[in-house]
Structure formats: structure tokens, C-alpha cells
Amino acid sequence: MLKIGEIRELIRLLDETSLSEIHLESDSLKLHLKKPESERVLSIQPTSNQMPQVAVSQASAETTPVETVQTTAPATVVNESKADENVQVITSPMVGTFYRASSPDAPSFVEVGAKVNDKTVVCIVEAMKLMNEIEAEMNGEIVEILAQNGQLVEYGQPLFKIRLS
């Protein structure tokens, strides 16, 4: 059975090379890592009926915040509804842990009612110890915050609703 450190090393290898897929198979398990455009997927499936199926995403390892922000990731914006075309949704660009502030004792990046512009950092999504700043990428006002601080978020999960100005 692979240890979590070995799985992390395989993920790192996949990130640092031009490989797009890694497939390992043994008597006791199958491991398949695939690198699509913007997210990584890891699945481990045992070949015997005695072992349970395990699925690990890129953020399921330890999710302790680190002190510095490493990268800026683009957020995905989705039109909320036909009824209110001025409201847009910012979705998570990756799987990770959602943080409203840069540290536990720091104020939140934004609150409901806050005015934002396209460069305003609205939150951090931490994935594999990398703190990814998420920018609003539009001008408007925060109408609703849809994720809880410290919550694990999925790729494409709605994080904020913004009324465009």
C-alpha cells in the first residue's frame, strides 16, 4: 500500500513534468493520476474485495495554513440567474480549503456589502500547502458569502455572489 508521502511525491512529479498521466498497478491496488487542464484527480482502487475503495483529492492531505501566499489563481465567474442578471457568482478554481482571511487573527478580506474591483482579493483557497489568492475579477458589491471559513471546497463550487456595478 502506498503511503501518503509517496502519493504526494507522485503528484509533485506529475506537476513538475510534462507527463499528463501516471498509472500504477499491483496485486493489492490500482493508482491512476491524471492531470486535466486545471485540476488533479487521484483515485486508488483495490484489486481485492477485502480492501475498501479510497479516493484522495489534491487537498485531502493536511490543510494547515502557512504564513505566506504563494500563487494567485483565477476564479470562475458564473451568471447567477436570468431574474437578476446583475448578480454573478465567483466559484472556486480548485479543490482546497476556503479561508476568508490571511490568518486566523486577521480581518476577513471582504464582508457582505463590501465594494470590490477586478483586483480585490476576496479569499484564499489552500491546496497542498499553497495559499492561492482568489480575486473578484469584476467590479461590484458582495451580496452573499456562500462558503464557511475553513471549509473544504470543490472545483467550481460557488463562493461569493456579487452584484455588478
N, C-alpha and C positions, 0 to 999 in steps of 0.2 A: 504494500500500500504506500502511496506517495505521501510524504509529509507536506504540511502547508508551506514550509520554506522551499521545498523542491518545486511545488506548484508555482509559487511566486517567481522563482528563478526562470521557469519555463515561460511565464507571462512576460518577464523582463526581456528574455531572449526574443520573444515574438515582437515586442515593441521596438527593440534596438536593431532588428534586421529587416530585410525586405521580404522575409517569409510572411505568408498570409495565413498559413495553417500548420498546425502540428497535430499529429495523430500517433498515439502510443497505445499498444495493446499487449496485455499479458494474460495469464491464466485467470487472474483474480479481478482485473478491471480493464476498462477501456477509457482512455483520456483523449479528448478532442478539443483543441484550442483553435479558434478561428478568429481572424481579425477582419471584421467588416469595416466599412468606411469610418464610423465614429464610435464604435463600442466593441468590447471584447466579450466573448462568451466562452465559458469553460464548463464542460459537463463531464462528469465521471460516472460511468455506468458499470457496475459489477457484472461479470460474466456468469457468476454462480447465483443461484436463488437464495443463498444463505446470507449474502451481504445486502444491506439496504442501498437504494439509489441515492447518490449525493450530487447536488448541483451547487457550484460555487460561482458567484459573480465577482467582478473585479473589486467590489467594495466590501465583501463579506469578511475580510481579514480584519485585524484590529482597526478601529476607527477613532483613535485618539487624535485630537487636533494638534498640529505642530505650530511653531511660532511664526513662520513666515509663509506668505502666499507665493506659490511657485509659478502658476500659469493663469492666463485669462482664457476662459472657454466661452464660445459664442452660445447664447441662449437661443432657443427656438421660439418663435412667436406664432401663435395660432389665433385666428379670428374667433372670438368667443361665441357670438350668436348673430343671427340676422336681425333680431329685435333691437340690439344695441351694438351697432357697427363701430361705435367709438371705443368699445371695450375690447382689449387684446389680452391674451394670456401669454405669460412667459413660462416656458416649460424647461425642465431640466435637460441639459445637453448630454448627460451621462448618468450612470448609476453611481451613487455615493451617499454621503451623509450631508444633510442640509444644515447650514449654520446661518443664523440671522446676523451674527456679529463676528468680528475678527478674533475675539477671545471671550471667555465667559464673563469677565467683568467689564467689557467694552459695551458701549451703547449699540443698539441694532443699526444696521446700515440704513434701513428705511422703516417707516411705520405707515399705517393706513392714513391717507391724506397727504403724504409726502409728495412733493413735486420732484420728478426725475427727468433727466435728459438721456440721450443715447449713450453717454459715457458713465452714467451713475452706476456704481456697484450696488446691487440690491441684496446679494447674499454670497455665500461661499458654498460650493459643493466639494467635499473632500473625498477623493478617491485614491486609495493606496498611498496614503500619507502625503499626497499632493493636494494643496489647497487651491482650488480653481475659482477665481473671482467671476461672478456672473453679472454682466452689465445689462441694463434695461434695454438698450438698443432702440429706444424710441423716446419721444417727449410726451409727458403726461403726468397723471396723478395715480398713486397706488390706491386701488379701490378695495382690494382684499388680498390677504396673505393666506395661501392655501396649504402651506406645509408648516409643520411644527419644528421648532429648534431641536436639532439632534436627531431628527427623523431620517431613516433610510429612504431615499427617493430613487425611483426608477427612471430610465431613459424616457423622455417625453412626458413625464408626469408634470401636471400644472403646478407652478409655484406661486405665481402672482397674477392678479388681474389689474390691468392698467387702463384708465380712461384716457384716450389720446387727447392732446390739446392742440 
